[in-house]
Amino acid sequence: MSRTIMLFGRCVEVRPEGGEAAIFVPWKEAFNFTENAGYMISGEFESAVVIPVNSTHGVGDSAAVRISIDREATNFKGFRAEFWHGDRPYVGGELLEPFDFDWVAFIPCASMLT
């Protein structure tokens, strides 16, 4: 029997700092983490599919930030989201507006023998 875990969450007021246009999002920040925590031990995180969506209201620069997922940094702890404005990294700083993004993750689990 195989199973796919579906987690969903929201990151609010994101403002990348430290010269990086990325943040690490732990799985435990998902709204439904508690009900799926028991299945996480068998998760195949290298095959996880994470779908991020910028949910910032308005038409400012922060609403135009694109989000990609670094598949190499997706592991049993969480995933790394990278941010882009046009073709340039959206690097944190005082002048950048914060933004919000929603995400959904589909994590396949190893087949279990019963």
GROMACS elastic network, one bead per residue, 0.5 to 0.9 nm:
[ bonds ]
;  ai    aj funct       b0    kb
    1   110     6  0.85496   500
    1   111     6  0.53404   500
    1   112     6  0.59069   500
    1   113     6  0.73689   500
    1   114     6  0.85111   500
    2   108     6  0.77106   500
    2   109     6  0.61840   500
    2   110     6  0.62526   500
    2   112     6  0.68238   500
    3    39     6  0.86606   500
    3    43     6  0.89997   500
    3   107     6  0.85249   500
    3   108     6  0.60935   500
    3   109     6  0.53628   500
    3   110     6  0.75327   500
    3   111     6  0.74774   500
    4    43     6  0.82422   500
    4   106     6  0.63001   500
    4   107     6  0.53944   500
    4   109     6  0.57316   500
    5    36     6  0.69263   500
    5    39     6  0.74578   500
    5    40     6  0.78007   500
    5    43     6  0.78527   500
    5   105     6  0.77768   500
    5   106     6  0.56665   500
    5   108     6  0.61835   500
    5   109     6  0.72074   500
    6    32     6  0.85250   500
    6    36     6  0.82026   500
    6   104     6  0.69990   500
    6   105     6  0.55694   500
    6   107     6  0.64083   500
    6   108     6  0.87772   500
    7    27     6  0.77785   500
    7    30     6  0.59119   500
    7    31     6  0.73590   500
    7    32     6  0.61157   500
    7    33     6  0.66019   500
    7    36     6  0.79138   500
    7   103     6  0.82574   500
    7   104     6  0.57234   500
    7   105     6  0.51061   500
    7   106     6  0.66849   500
    7   107     6  0.80782   500
    8    27     6  0.89487   500
    8    29     6  0.86856   500
    8    30     6  0.52279   500
    8    31     6  0.60308   500
    8    32     6  0.67318   500
    8    33     6  0.82779   500
    8   102     6  0.75705   500
    8   103     6  0.56335   500
    8   105     6  0.62484   500
    8   106     6  0.89885   500
    9    27     6  0.86973   500
    9    29     6  0.65947   500
    9    31     6  0.54145   500
    9    32     6  0.80026   500
    9   101     6  0.86278   500
    9   102     6  0.58311   500
    9   103     6  0.54235   500
    9   104     6  0.66205   500
    9   105     6  0.87592   500
   10    29     6  0.81334   500
   10    30     6  0.74596   500
   10    31     6  0.81022   500
   10   100     6  0.72723   500
   10   101     6  0.57796   500
   10   103     6  0.61807   500
   10   104     6  0.89432   500
   11    14     6  0.64935   500
   11    25     6  0.83313   500
   11    29     6  0.86853   500
   11    99     6  0.84266   500
   11   100     6  0.56041   500
   11   101     6  0.53699   500
   11   102     6  0.63218   500
   11   103     6  0.81911   500
   12    98     6  0.81913   500
   12    99     6  0.66875   500
   12   101     6  0.67054   500
   12   102     6  0.85883   500
   13    97     6  0.85585   500
   13    99     6  0.51102   500
   13   100     6  0.55056   500
   13   101     6  0.87245   500
   14    23     6  0.85290   500
   14    97     6  0.86302   500
   14    98     6  0.50504   500
   14    99     6  0.51769   500
   14   100     6  0.60224   500
   14   101     6  0.80749   500
   15    21     6  0.87645   500
   15    22     6  0.89780   500
   15    23     6  0.88314   500
   15    91     6  0.83542   500
   15    92     6  0.57103   500
   15    93     6  0.76464   500
   15    96     6  0.73926   500
   15    97     6  0.71232   500
   15    99     6  0.69175   500
   16    19     6  0.76627   500
   16    20     6  0.63200   500
   16    21     6  0.56200   500
   16    22     6  0.58977   500
   16    23     6  0.64136   500
   16    83     6  0.83902   500
   16    90     6  0.77523   500
   16    91     6  0.61532   500
   16    93     6  0.75145   500
   16    98     6  0.83343   500
   17    20     6  0.60178   500
   17    21     6  0.74219   500
   17    22     6  0.81767   500
   17    23     6  0.84922   500
   17    91     6  0.69905   500
   17    93     6  0.63493   500
   18    21     6  0.85467   500
   18    91     6  0.82792   500
   18    92     6  0.69272   500
   18    93     6  0.82074   500
   19    91     6  0.58347   500
   19    92     6  0.62004   500
   19    93     6  0.78950   500
   20    23     6  0.78811   500
   20    82     6  0.85815   500
   20    89     6  0.81955   500
   20    90     6  0.81385   500
   20    91     6  0.55273   500
   20    92     6  0.67626   500
   21    81     6  0.85442   500
   21    82     6  0.57434   500
   21    83     6  0.53275   500
   21    84     6  0.73415   500
   21    89     6  0.55493   500
   21    90     6  0.51030   500
   21    92     6  0.64349   500
   22    80     6  0.67482   500
   22    81     6  0.54143   500
   22    83     6  0.58244   500
   22    89     6  0.86924   500
   22    90     6  0.82041   500
   22    91     6  0.78224   500
   22    92     6  0.87951   500
   23    79     6  0.85281   500
   23    80     6  0.57216   500
   23    81     6  0.55706   500
   23    82     6  0.67736   500
   23    83     6  0.86651   500
   24    73     6  0.87284   500
   24    78     6  0.69722   500
   24    79     6  0.57340   500
   24    81     6  0.63173   500
   24    82     6  0.89051   500
   25    28     6  0.84972   500
   25    29     6  0.72825   500
   25    77     6  0.84115   500
   25    78     6  0.55419   500
   25    79     6  0.53909   500
   25    80     6  0.60825   500
   25    81     6  0.72752   500
   26    29     6  0.57673   500
   26    30     6  0.79662   500
   26    76     6  0.88675   500
   26    77     6  0.56570   500
   26    79     6  0.65186   500
   26    80     6  0.86851   500
   27    30     6  0.57215   500
   27    33     6  0.69596   500
   27    76     6  0.80497   500
   27    77     6  0.61976   500
   27    79     6  0.75532   500
   28    31     6  0.81080   500
   28    32     6  0.85491   500
   28    33     6  0.55450   500
   28    34     6  0.77926   500
   28    37     6  0.83672   500
   28    77     6  0.81494   500
   28    78     6  0.79539   500
   29    32     6  0.85085   500
   29    33     6  0.70581   500
   30    33     6  0.51011   500
   30    34     6  0.84647   500
   30   103     6  0.88241   500
   30   104     6  0.88104   500
   31    34     6  0.79935   500
   32    35     6  0.57774   500
   32    36     6  0.67119   500
   32    37     6  0.87439   500
   33    36     6  0.52390   500
   33    37     6  0.57005   500
   34    37     6  0.52103   500
   34    38     6  0.80460   500
   35    38     6  0.74030   500
   35    39     6  0.88403   500
   36    39     6  0.56163   500
   36    40     6  0.66888   500
   37    40     6  0.52431   500
   37    41     6  0.78433   500
   38    41     6  0.68282   500
   38    42     6  0.88060   500
   39    42     6  0.59837   500
   39    43     6  0.69320   500
   39   109     6  0.75610   500
   40    43     6  0.50033   500
   40    44     6  0.86822   500
   40    76     6  0.78318   500
   40   107     6  0.85451   500
   40   109     6  0.77132   500
   41    44     6  0.88297   500
   41    76     6  0.82033   500
   41   109     6  0.83883   500
   42   108     6  0.83916   500
   42   109     6  0.51379   500
   42   110     6  0.54626   500
   42   111     6  0.82797   500
   42   112     6  0.85581   500
   43    46     6  0.87963   500
   43    47     6  0.88824   500
   43    48     6  0.84391   500
   43    76     6  0.75029   500
   43   107     6  0.61300   500
   43   108     6  0.58025   500
   43   110     6  0.63527   500
   44    47     6  0.57228   500
   44    48     6  0.67228   500
   44    75     6  0.85479   500
   44    76     6  0.82233   500
   44   107     6  0.64193   500
   44   108     6  0.55106   500
   44   109     6  0.53968   500
   44   110     6  0.64745   500
   45    49     6  0.86267   500
   45    74     6  0.64432   500
   45    75     6  0.52302   500
   45    76     6  0.59395   500
   45    78     6  0.85929   500
   45   107     6  0.61977   500
   45   108     6  0.74071   500
   45   109     6  0.83898   500
   46    49     6  0.88147   500
   46    71     6  0.72673   500
   46    72     6  0.77397   500
   46    73     6  0.88234   500
   46    74     6  0.64192   500
   46    75     6  0.64638   500
   46    76     6  0.87016   500
   46   107     6  0.87459   500
   47    71     6  0.85526   500
   47    74     6  0.88272   500
   47   106     6  0.87743   500
   47   107     6  0.69187   500
   47   108     6  0.69029   500
   48    71     6  0.82970   500
   48    74     6  0.76590   500
   48    75     6  0.87149   500
   48   105     6  0.68013   500
   48   106     6  0.56306   500
   48   108     6  0.64880   500
   49    69     6  0.89537   500
   49    71     6  0.86024   500
   49   104     6  0.82424   500
   49   105     6  0.56089   500
   49   106     6  0.51760   500
   49   107     6  0.65805   500
   49   108     6  0.88623   500
   50    69     6  0.69723   500
   50    71     6  0.89178   500
   50    79     6  0.82331   500
   50   103     6  0.67755   500
   50   104     6  0.57026   500
   50   106     6  0.63943   500
   50   107     6  0.84143   500
   51    68     6  0.84115   500
   51    69     6  0.79948   500
   51   102     6  0.83687   500
   51   103     6  0.54644   500
   51   104     6  0.52488   500
   51   105     6  0.62673   500
   51   106     6  0.85550   500
   52    66     6  0.88834   500
   52    67     6  0.63388   500
   52    68     6  0.71986   500
   52    69     6  0.78097   500
   52    81     6  0.82538   500
   52   101     6  0.66396   500
   52   102     6  0.57825   500
   52   104     6  0.66310   500
   52   105     6  0.86288   500
   53    66     6  0.80846   500
   53    67     6  0.71565   500
   53   100     6  0.87160   500
   53   101     6  0.54400   500
   53   102     6  0.52534   500
   53   103     6  0.61362   500
   53   104     6  0.87605   500
   54    57     6  0.89366   500
   54    62     6  0.87957   500
   54    63     6  0.68447   500
   54    64     6  0.79315   500
   54    65     6  0.69577   500
   54    66     6  0.68867   500
   54    67     6  0.71565   500
   54    99     6  0.75717   500
   54   100     6  0.61347   500
   54   102     6  0.64683   500
   54   103     6  0.87531   500
   55    63     6  0.74135   500
   55    99     6  0.77321   500
   55   100     6  0.54728   500
   55   102     6  0.63453   500
   56    59     6  0.86005   500
   56    60     6  0.89543   500
   56    62     6  0.69178   500
   56    63     6  0.50047   500
   56    64     6  0.84652   500
   56    65     6  0.89559   500
   56    98     6  0.88103   500
   56    99     6  0.55181   500
   56   100     6  0.50819   500
   56   101     6  0.68262   500
   57    60     6  0.84122   500
   57    62     6  0.87761   500
   57    63     6  0.63755   500
   57    99     6  0.86246   500
   57   100     6  0.85532   500
   58    62     6  0.85653   500
   58    63     6  0.62810   500
   59    62     6  0.78385   500
   59    63     6  0.56820   500
   59    64     6  0.72727   500
   60    63     6  0.54079   500
   60    64     6  0.68528   500
   60    97     6  0.84122   500
   61    64     6  0.52168   500
   61    65     6  0.68033   500
   61    85     6  0.76758   500
   61    96     6  0.81579   500
   61    97     6  0.72580   500
   62    65     6  0.54104   500
   62    85     6  0.82980   500
   62    96     6  0.76097   500
   62    97     6  0.56334   500
   62    98     6  0.63173   500
   62    99     6  0.53563   500
   62   100     6  0.84811   500
   63    66     6  0.85395   500
   63    99     6  0.67951   500
   63   100     6  0.84426   500
   64    84     6  0.85854   500
   64    85     6  0.64914   500
   64    86     6  0.80045   500
   65    83     6  0.63625   500
   65    84     6  0.55253   500
   65    86     6  0.76755   500
   65    90     6  0.72701   500
   65    99     6  0.79427   500
   66    82     6  0.82905   500
   66    83     6  0.57178   500
   66    84     6  0.50231   500
   66    85     6  0.62663   500
   66    86     6  0.78510   500
   66    90     6  0.87924   500
   67    81     6  0.64828   500
   67    82     6  0.56316   500
   67    84     6  0.63270   500
   67   101     6  0.84720   500
   68    80     6  0.86323   500
   68    81     6  0.57978   500
   68    82     6  0.51956   500
   68    83     6  0.65146   500
   68    84     6  0.80095   500
   69    72     6  0.87913   500
   69    73     6  0.83914   500
   69    74     6  0.81148   500
   69    79     6  0.72352   500
   69    80     6  0.59689   500
   69    82     6  0.60562   500
   69    83     6  0.89213   500
   70    73     6  0.54951   500
   70    74     6  0.66852   500
   70    79     6  0.72526   500
   70    80     6  0.55471   500
   70    81     6  0.62612   500
   70    82     6  0.68994   500
   71    74     6  0.51899   500
   71    75     6  0.86030   500
   71    79     6  0.76808   500
   71    80     6  0.78012   500
   72    75     6  0.81330   500
   72    79     6  0.89323   500
   72    80     6  0.87003   500
   73    78     6  0.81958   500
   73    79     6  0.60278   500
   73    80     6  0.58251   500
   74    77     6  0.77906   500
   74    78     6  0.58788   500
   74    80     6  0.63677   500
   75    78     6  0.55424   500
   75    79     6  0.64087   500
   76    79     6  0.84726   500
   82    89     6  0.79331   500
   82    90     6  0.83251   500
   83    88     6  0.86974   500
   83    89     6  0.59295   500
   83    90     6  0.52930   500
   83    91     6  0.77372   500
   84    87     6  0.64846   500
   84    88     6  0.56034   500
   84    91     6  0.82529   500
   85    88     6  0.54496   500
   85    89     6  0.60899   500
   85    90     6  0.54411   500
   86    89     6  0.80442   500
   86    90     6  0.87600   500
   88    91     6  0.85845   500
   90    96     6  0.82284   500
   91    96     6  0.80511   500
   92    95     6  0.81176   500
   92    96     6  0.63227   500
   92    97     6  0.87947   500
   92    98     6  0.88797   500
   93    96     6  0.56662   500
   93    97     6  0.86908   500
   94    97     6  0.79775   500
  109   112     6  0.86031   500
